[in-house]
Amino acid sequence: MKEKVIFFTGFPGFIGKRLLEKMVQSHPQARFILLVEERISNQAAQQLETMQISKAEIVLGDITKPHLGMEKAQWDLLSSQVTDVFHLAAIYDLAIPFKPAHKVNVEGTKNIIALCQHTQSLMAFVYFSTCYVAGKSTGTFYEDDLPPVPGFKNHYEATKYEAEQMVRQYLKQIPTIIIRPSIVVGDSLQGETQKFDGPFFGMIMIDRLKKWGIPIPYLGALRAKVNVVPVDFVVNATLAIWQNPKNLGKCYALADPNPIETKELYVETIKQLGARGPLGKVPPHFMEWLLSFKTIRNFLGVPRQILSYFNHDVSFDTTNATNALRESGISCPPLLSYFPKLVEFYQQNKHRKEFYWQP
């Protein structure tokens, strides 16, 4: 059997470094080629050293450029060796303008597809999409299709939708696995994350309001169900799906099949942070108006775009993922079972500026 040579983008990102570490453990004979931009090459090299990973080679490049920013000879050599491609690199910022989002998320994916087409012995292309290609859809959003949607809440969703659309056009030509995580948070054992987003925005907001010494009101409708998954589940599930050739050619929503209501999470966050409330209610339209002011957004520590995720009523079908993972015993843990770990990590690290969203 040919030795695996795995081409990888998205290192040393939050999911990427954890997935790489797990893959090295499970495939000690494999070679890993990590495409890294020059501006973060030192950071990536230091991370590899810290992780004590020796069978990973950093290649300087840029997914937004033809041939991924590499010389043609290097590109040809790469395509003659690679057996698997993992594409995680993307811009995840909900407030990102359209042009940079499109350049990275769409053009970057187009260039990775070109590599897959050029690769001579490709066994699997693992593409990381997101459940939020659902855009403003309501009801149940299924794994097996990418239907037209009634619009998007931000440019991140729109460009990830366009990129997944493009990936799906080559499903019959390229052996592909599409991974759609929902909101990915810290791991379920230590709560460790790389940045405060998702439910951490609620913690930041409640923590700052708590300093006023008044009961915390309900902020907005909070009527949706919040779909959150820990990073260790995403990593373990992705690895299990990839390792079974029967799983090629499908999309897998790595989402919580039993999400809780946002209102329940909000109440639990207030309780965990030792704040008073909830008491009273700020109407959704007034909350949206408040977040239109940069001063208010900066004070609360949240982007304007986050509010729509608290009020958007959509659920994600996980049939493919559940079936693929059944024999492995891997399943998504209930959010409230590990939520105290997330709060604990936030409390221990809330003084560190690098974890916060930057307006």
KOLSE-207363 format. One record per residue (C-alpha): residue number from 1; residue in three letters; x negated, y, z. Coordinates in nm, 4 decimals. Example, Ala and Ser with C-alpha at 12.3 -4.5 7.8 and 13.67 -1.06 7.14 Angstrom:
BEGIN
[1,Ala,[-1.2300,-0.4500,0.7800]] [2,Ser,[-1.3670,-0.1060,0.7140]] 
END
This chain:
BEGIN
[1,Met,[0.0000,0.0000,0.0000]] [2,Lys,[-0.1344,0.3435,-0.0973]] [3,Glu,[-0.2518,0.5614,0.1889]] [4,Lys,[-0.0069,0.8427,0.2551]] [5,Val,[-0.1240,1.1910,0.1651]] [6,Ile,[0.1273,1.4374,0.3059]] [7,Phe,[0.1496,1.7965,0.1821]] [8,Phe,[0.3009,2.0214,0.4464]] [9,Thr,[0.4225,2.3831,0.4614]] [10,Gly,[0.5410,2.5641,0.7725]] [11,Phe,[0.2457,2.4961,1.0011]] [12,Pro,[0.1856,2.6245,1.2688]] [13,Gly,[0.5538,2.7173,1.2964]] [14,Phe,[0.7852,2.6169,1.5791]] [15,Ile,[0.9218,2.2994,1.4192]] [16,Gly,[0.6214,2.2438,1.1927]] [17,Lys,[0.3570,2.1943,1.4596]] [18,Arg,[0.5761,1.9558,1.6579]] [19,Leu,[0.6696,1.7559,1.3506]] [20,Leu,[0.3068,1.7331,1.2394]] [21,Glu,[0.1974,1.6124,1.5834]] [22,Lys,[0.4632,1.3390,1.5827]] [23,Met,[0.3770,1.2325,1.2273]] [24,Val,[0.0073,1.2034,1.3101]] [25,Gln,[0.0964,0.9779,1.6037]] [26,Ser,[0.3220,0.7528,1.3958]] [27,His,[0.0992,0.7493,1.0831]] [28,Pro,[-0.2623,0.7542,1.2106]] [29,Gln,[-0.4005,0.6494,0.8695]] [30,Ala,[-0.2284,0.9279,0.6748]] [31,Arg,[-0.4035,1.2403,0.5445]] [32,Phe,[-0.2356,1.5748,0.5929]] [33,Ile,[-0.2835,1.8770,0.3682]] [34,Leu,[-0.1486,2.1952,0.5270]] [35,Leu,[-0.0773,2.4941,0.3037]] [36,Val,[-0.1478,2.8032,0.5117]] [37,Glu,[-0.1602,3.1731,0.4248]] [38,Glu,[-0.5034,3.3290,0.4771]] [39,Arg,[-0.3658,3.5780,0.7324]] [40,Ile,[-0.2787,3.2962,0.9750]] [41,Ser,[-0.5549,3.0505,0.8845]] [42,Asn,[-0.7509,3.1131,1.2056]] [43,Gln,[-0.4378,3.0618,1.4129]] [44,Ala,[-0.3643,2.7368,1.2270]] [45,Ala,[-0.7213,2.6111,1.2736]] [46,Gln,[-0.7112,2.6882,1.6451]] [47,Gln,[-0.3777,2.5088,1.6757]] [48,Leu,[-0.5184,2.1959,1.5077]] [49,Glu,[-0.8137,2.2044,1.7443]] [50,Thr,[-0.5856,2.2395,2.0454]] [51,Met,[-0.3719,1.9488,1.9216]] [52,Gln,[-0.6897,1.7461,1.8547]] [53,Ile,[-0.5791,1.6613,1.5011]] [54,Ser,[-0.8761,1.5752,1.2816]] [55,Lys,[-0.7072,1.4208,0.9769]] [56,Ala,[-0.5450,1.7453,0.8662]] [57,Glu,[-0.6996,1.9749,0.6092]] [58,Ile,[-0.6036,2.3413,0.5825]] [59,Val,[-0.5688,2.4667,0.2262]] [60,Leu,[-0.5323,2.8413,0.1750]] [61,Gly,[-0.2412,2.9378,-0.0459]] [62,Asp,[0.0929,3.1126,-0.0779]] [63,Ile,[0.4239,2.9449,-0.1621]] [64,Thr,[0.5474,3.2599,-0.3367]] [65,Lys,[0.2767,3.2402,-0.6062]] [66,Pro,[0.2447,3.0115,-0.9117]] [67,His,[0.0473,2.6956,-0.8307]] [68,Leu,[0.1040,2.8004,-0.4661]] [69,Gly,[-0.1788,3.0508,-0.4993]] [70,Met,[-0.4369,2.7792,-0.5705]] [71,Glu,[-0.6798,2.7388,-0.8579]] [72,Lys,[-0.5481,2.5130,-1.1372]] [73,Ala,[-0.8169,2.2494,-1.0707]] [74,Gln,[-0.7232,2.2374,-0.7011]] [75,Trp,[-0.3533,2.2151,-0.7936]] [76,Asp,[-0.4184,1.9242,-1.0317]] [77,Leu,[-0.6275,1.7395,-0.7744]] [78,Leu,[-0.3587,1.7902,-0.5130]] [79,Ser,[-0.0813,1.6630,-0.7378]] [80,Ser,[-0.2846,1.3508,-0.8201]] [81,Gln,[-0.3175,1.2611,-0.4503]] [82,Val,[-0.0014,1.3663,-0.2693]] [83,Thr,[0.2575,1.0999,-0.1826]] [84,Asp,[0.4966,1.3073,0.0340]] [85,Val,[0.5898,1.6754,0.0490]] [86,Phe,[0.7383,1.8427,0.3580]] [87,His,[0.8620,2.1963,0.2947]] [88,Leu,[0.9454,2.3842,0.6147]] [89,Ala,[0.8052,2.7306,0.5383]] [90,Ala,[1.0775,2.9967,0.5291]] [91,Ile,[1.1784,3.3333,0.6721]] [92,Tyr,[1.4292,3.2685,0.9511]] [93,Asp,[1.4965,3.6279,1.0616]] [94,Leu,[1.8708,3.7060,1.0559]] [95,Ala,[1.7961,4.0752,0.9981]] [96,Ile,[1.5505,4.0266,0.7102]] [97,Pro,[1.6053,4.2421,0.3968]] [98,Phe,[1.7000,4.0632,0.0746]] [99,Lys,[1.3758,4.0964,-0.1247]] [100,Pro,[1.1332,3.9307,0.1186]] [101,Ala,[1.3940,3.6672,0.2074]] [102,His,[1.4450,3.5800,-0.1600]] [103,Lys,[1.0744,3.5824,-0.2362]] [104,Val,[0.9893,3.3317,0.0383]] [105,Asn,[1.3049,3.1215,0.0678]] [106,Val,[1.3980,3.0958,-0.3006]] [107,Glu,[1.0846,3.1615,-0.5060]] [108,Gly,[0.8753,2.9685,-0.2548]] [109,Thr,[1.1042,2.6662,-0.2805]] [110,Lys,[1.0974,2.6908,-0.6602]] [111,Asn,[0.7173,2.6660,-0.6520]] [112,Ile,[0.7280,2.3668,-0.4165]] [113,Ile,[0.9702,2.1930,-0.6533]] [114,Ala,[0.7195,2.2558,-0.9341]] [115,Leu,[0.4556,2.0766,-0.7276]] [116,Cys,[0.6918,1.7837,-0.6709]] [117,Gln,[0.7564,1.7603,-1.0456]] [118,His,[0.3833,1.7631,-1.1157]] [119,Thr,[0.2952,1.5096,-0.8462]] [120,Gln,[0.2206,1.1676,-0.9927]] [121,Ser,[0.2995,0.9358,-0.6987]] [122,Leu,[0.5658,1.1218,-0.5025]] [123,Met,[0.7570,0.8990,-0.2611]] [124,Ala,[0.9583,1.1662,-0.0757]] [125,Phe,[1.0267,1.5394,-0.0798]] [126,Val,[1.1616,1.6484,0.2602]] [127,Tyr,[1.3209,1.9914,0.2304]] [128,Phe,[1.4323,2.1875,0.5365]] [129,Ser,[1.7533,2.3765,0.4695]] [130,Thr,[1.9980,2.4932,0.7391]] [131,Cys,[2.3559,2.4198,0.8396]] [132,Tyr,[2.4205,2.7890,0.7842]] [133,Val,[2.4212,2.7526,0.4089]] [134,Ala,[2.7895,2.7264,0.5038]] [135,Gly,[2.7931,3.1067,0.5045]] [136,Lys,[3.1377,3.2391,0.5970]] [137,Ser,[3.3096,2.9049,0.5361]] [138,Thr,[3.5567,2.7897,0.7997]] [139,Gly,[3.6737,2.4429,0.8969]] [140,Thr,[3.4436,2.1454,0.8377]] [141,Phe,[3.1360,2.1852,0.6186]] [142,Tyr,[3.0210,1.8528,0.4737]] [143,Glu,[2.6720,1.7137,0.4105]] [144,Asp,[2.7312,1.5595,0.0670]] [145,Asp,[2.8108,1.8803,-0.1161]] [146,Leu,[2.7194,2.2458,-0.1412]] [147,Pro,[3.0451,2.4046,-0.2547]] [148,Pro,[3.0952,2.7716,-0.3364]] [149,Val,[3.1329,2.9698,-0.0144]] [150,Pro,[3.3263,3.2916,0.0550]] [151,Gly,[3.0162,3.4949,0.1311]] [152,Phe,[2.7319,3.5118,0.3799]] [153,Lys,[2.6669,3.6793,0.7127]] [154,Asn,[2.3119,3.7820,0.6210]] [155,His,[2.0365,3.7462,0.3596]] [156,Tyr,[1.8822,3.4509,0.5421]] [157,Glu,[2.1959,3.2428,0.4818]] [158,Ala,[2.2346,3.3622,0.1220]] [159,Thr,[1.8779,3.2797,0.0206]] [160,Lys,[1.8761,2.9423,0.1953]] [161,Tyr,[2.2002,2.8588,0.0118]] [162,Glu,[2.0418,2.9494,-0.3223]] [163,Ala,[1.7307,2.7471,-0.2383]] [164,Glu,[1.9278,2.4353,-0.1415]] [165,Gln,[2.1339,2.4726,-0.4583]] [166,Met,[1.8095,2.4611,-0.6545]] [167,Val,[1.6806,2.1556,-0.4644]] [168,Arg,[2.0061,1.9715,-0.5351]] [169,Gln,[1.9639,2.0245,-0.9103]] [170,Tyr,[1.6656,1.7874,-0.8990]] [171,Leu,[1.8083,1.5125,-0.6762]] [172,Lys,[1.8066,1.2622,-0.9640]] [173,Gln,[1.4516,1.3520,-1.0696]] [174,Ile,[1.2780,1.4013,-0.7331]] [175,Pro,[1.3145,1.1564,-0.4377]] [176,Thr,[1.4570,1.4121,-0.1950]] [177,Ile,[1.5761,1.4304,0.1648]] [178,Ile,[1.7560,1.7518,0.2629]] [179,Ile,[1.7434,1.8303,0.6350]] [180,Arg,[1.9990,2.0812,0.7633]] [181,Pro,[1.9363,2.1746,1.1274]] [182,Ser,[2.1800,2.3948,1.3149]] [183,Ile,[2.0375,2.6479,1.5661]] [184,Val,[1.7115,2.4952,1.6917]] [185,Val,[1.6075,2.5717,2.0493]] [186,Gly,[1.3363,2.4531,2.2884]] [187,Asp,[1.2840,2.0867,2.3581]] [188,Ser,[1.5238,1.9057,2.5880]] [189,Leu,[1.2565,1.8101,2.8437]] [190,Gln,[1.0683,2.1355,2.9119]] [191,Gly,[1.2849,2.3900,2.7314]] [192,Glu,[0.9728,2.5245,2.5593]] [193,Thr,[1.0351,2.7405,2.2549]] [194,Gln,[0.8334,2.9769,2.0372]] [195,Lys,[1.0705,3.2728,2.0308]] [196,Phe,[1.3852,3.3854,2.2071]] [197,Asp,[1.6737,3.3476,1.9606]] [198,Gly,[2.0032,3.1560,1.9440]] [199,Pro,[2.1379,3.1176,2.3007]] [200,Phe,[1.8325,3.3023,2.4336]] [201,Phe,[1.9866,3.6224,2.2946]] [202,Gly,[2.2737,3.5674,2.5387]] [203,Met,[2.0265,3.5241,2.8242]] [204,Ile,[1.8446,3.8469,2.7354]] [205,Met,[2.1680,4.0446,2.7059]] [206,Ile,[2.3170,3.9133,3.0313]] [207,Asp,[1.9864,3.9561,3.2162]] [208,Arg,[1.9627,4.3202,3.1127]] [209,Leu,[2.3250,4.3950,3.2021]] [210,Lys,[2.2734,4.2191,3.5360]] [211,Lys,[2.0247,4.4906,3.6337]] [212,Trp,[2.3144,4.7377,3.6405]] [213,Gly,[2.4579,4.5459,3.9362]] [214,Ile,[2.8059,4.5194,3.7880]] [215,Pro,[3.0026,4.2069,3.6864]] [216,Ile,[2.9315,4.0914,3.3311]] [217,Pro,[3.2346,4.1213,3.0994]] [218,Tyr,[3.3194,3.8956,2.8083]] [219,Leu,[3.1471,4.0534,2.5071]] [220,Gly,[3.3569,4.0000,2.1955]] [221,Ala,[3.5923,3.7109,2.1248]] [222,Leu,[3.3420,3.4267,2.1839]] [223,Arg,[3.5939,3.1987,2.0138]] [224,Ala,[3.3610,2.9852,1.8008]] [225,Lys,[3.1827,2.6671,1.8961]] [226,Val,[2.8080,2.7118,1.9269]] [227,Asn,[2.6021,2.4448,1.7538]] [228,Val,[2.2594,2.4094,1.9108]] [229,Val,[2.0045,2.1278,1.8858]] [230,Pro,[1.6760,2.0809,2.0743]] [231,Val,[1.3574,2.0749,1.8670]] [232,Asp,[1.2580,1.7262,1.9866]] [233,Phe,[1.5824,1.5859,1.8446]] [234,Val,[1.5160,1.7566,1.5092]] [235,Val,[1.1600,1.6219,1.4960]] [236,Asn,[1.2489,1.2653,1.5982]] [237,Ala,[1.5511,1.2528,1.3669]] [238,Thr,[1.3591,1.3900,1.0666]] [239,Leu,[1.0822,1.1367,1.1148]] [240,Ala,[1.3261,0.8454,1.1459]] [241,Ile,[1.5193,0.9505,0.8348]] [242,Trp,[1.2038,1.0001,0.6273]] [243,Gln,[1.0585,0.6618,0.7225]] [244,Asn,[1.3510,0.4709,0.5709]] [245,Pro,[1.3472,0.4753,0.1855]] [246,Lys,[1.7221,0.4021,0.1876]] [247,Asn,[1.7803,0.7586,0.3037]] [248,Leu,[1.6493,0.9253,-0.0129]] [249,Gly,[1.8834,1.1370,-0.2224]] [250,Lys,[2.1036,1.2628,0.0615]] [251,Cys,[2.1536,1.5601,0.2911]] [252,Tyr,[2.1467,1.5231,0.6691]] [253,Ala,[2.3002,1.7798,0.9054]] [254,Leu,[2.1011,1.7672,1.2278]] [255,Ala,[2.3723,1.9328,1.4319]] [256,Asp,[2.5511,1.8622,1.7582]] [257,Pro,[2.8549,1.6465,1.6685]] [258,Asn,[3.0270,1.7660,1.9890]] [259,Pro,[2.9463,2.1368,2.0253]] [260,Ile,[3.0851,2.3391,2.3140]] [261,Glu,[3.2760,2.6657,2.2881]] [262,Thr,[3.0702,2.9818,2.2911]] [263,Lys,[3.2819,3.1084,2.5802]] [264,Glu,[3.1827,2.8039,2.7898]] [265,Leu,[2.8147,2.8625,2.7136]] [266,Tyr,[2.8509,3.2316,2.7993]] [267,Val,[3.0013,3.1509,3.1396]] [268,Glu,[2.7305,2.8917,3.2055]] [269,Thr,[2.4575,3.1435,3.1134]] [270,Ile,[2.5975,3.3979,3.3590]] [271,Lys,[2.6029,3.1289,3.6278]] [272,Gln,[2.2483,3.0053,3.5550]] [273,Leu,[2.1077,3.3598,3.5646]] [274,Gly,[2.2811,3.4391,3.8929]] [275,Ala,[2.4810,3.7260,3.7474]] [276,Arg,[2.8364,3.8213,3.8517]] [277,Gly,[3.1241,3.7571,3.6157]] [278,Pro,[3.2660,3.7241,3.3666]] [279,Leu,[3.5156,3.9949,3.4557]] [280,Gly,[3.7028,4.1977,3.1981]] [281,Lys,[3.6496,4.1959,2.8243]] [282,Val,[3.4876,4.4137,2.5602]] [283,Pro,[3.7011,4.3735,2.2422]] [284,Pro,[3.5236,4.2284,1.9337]] [285,His,[3.5672,4.5432,1.7202]] [286,Phe,[3.4254,4.7611,1.9987]] [287,Met,[3.1315,4.5241,2.0479]] [288,Glu,[3.0606,4.5375,1.6734]] [289,Trp,[3.0731,4.9181,1.6896]] [290,Leu,[2.8327,4.9231,1.9852]] [291,Leu,[2.5820,4.7012,1.8039]] [292,Ser,[2.5874,4.9354,1.5047]] [293,Phe,[2.3695,5.1678,1.7149]] [294,Lys,[1.9993,5.0876,1.7169]] [295,Thr,[1.9622,5.2210,2.0721]] [296,Ile,[2.2234,4.9729,2.1993]] [297,Arg,[2.0681,4.6829,2.0041]] [298,Asn,[1.7274,4.7628,2.1474]] [299,Phe,[1.8660,4.7921,2.4994]] [300,Leu,[2.0536,4.4599,2.4788]] [301,Gly,[1.7669,4.2918,2.2930]] [302,Val,[1.9834,4.1423,2.0180]] [303,Pro,[2.0233,4.1936,1.6419]] [304,Arg,[2.3604,4.3076,1.5105]] [305,Gln,[2.3916,3.9895,1.2997]] [306,Ile,[2.4050,3.7572,1.6021]] [307,Leu,[2.7597,3.8578,1.7011]] [308,Ser,[2.9165,3.6869,1.3992]] [309,Tyr,[2.7756,3.3506,1.5128]] [310,Phe,[2.9686,3.3808,1.8393]] [311,Asn,[3.2962,3.4313,1.6523]] [312,His,[3.2588,3.2189,1.3384]] [313,Asp,[3.4797,2.9091,1.3467]] [314,Val,[3.2996,2.6415,1.1439]] [315,Ser,[3.1998,2.2827,1.2245]] [316,Phe,[2.9342,2.0669,1.0617]] [317,Asp,[2.9917,1.7122,0.9430]] [318,Thr,[2.7092,1.4827,1.0637]] [319,Thr,[2.8215,1.1510,0.9112]] [320,Asn,[2.5069,1.0939,0.7057]] [321,Ala,[2.2773,1.1813,0.9950]] [322,Thr,[2.4696,0.9677,1.2447]] [323,Asn,[2.4666,0.6657,1.0122]] [324,Ala,[2.0970,0.7055,0.9288]] [325,Leu,[2.0000,0.7333,1.2967]] [326,Arg,[2.2258,0.4645,1.4404]] [327,Glu,[1.9647,0.1876,1.4481]] [328,Ser,[1.6943,0.4181,1.5850]] [329,Gly,[1.8985,0.5102,1.8904]] [330,Ile,[1.8256,0.8797,1.8278]] [331,Ser,[2.1160,1.1147,1.8981]] [332,Cys,[2.1641,1.4796,1.9837]] [333,Pro,[2.1902,1.5365,2.3609]] [334,Pro,[2.4774,1.7531,2.4912]] [335,Leu,[2.3704,2.1158,2.5225]] [336,Leu,[2.4657,2.1528,2.8888]] [337,Ser,[2.2497,1.8509,2.9801]] [338,Tyr,[1.9300,2.0420,2.8957]] [339,Phe,[2.0489,2.4048,2.9095]] [340,Pro,[1.9012,2.4571,3.2612]] [341,Lys,[1.5583,2.3771,3.1115]] [342,Leu,[1.6062,2.6512,2.8498]] [343,Val,[1.7034,2.9001,3.1206]] [344,Glu,[1.4059,2.7963,3.3315]] [345,Phe,[1.1686,2.8509,3.0396]] [346,Tyr,[1.3248,3.1916,2.9722]] [347,Gln,[1.2881,3.2949,3.3372]] [348,Gln,[0.9230,3.1906,3.3414]] [349,Asn,[0.8360,3.3684,3.0145]] [350,Lys,[1.0658,3.6702,2.9894]] [351,His,[0.7731,3.9015,3.0643]] [352,Arg,[0.5960,3.7903,2.7419]] [353,Lys,[0.6692,4.0350,2.4575]] [354,Glu,[0.5742,3.7893,2.1813]] [355,Phe,[0.8871,3.5831,2.2498]] [356,Tyr,[1.1293,3.8662,2.1743]] [357,Trp,[1.3078,3.9708,1.8580]] [358,Gln,[1.1499,4.2850,1.7168]] [359,Pro,[1.3980,4.5381,1.5708]] 
END
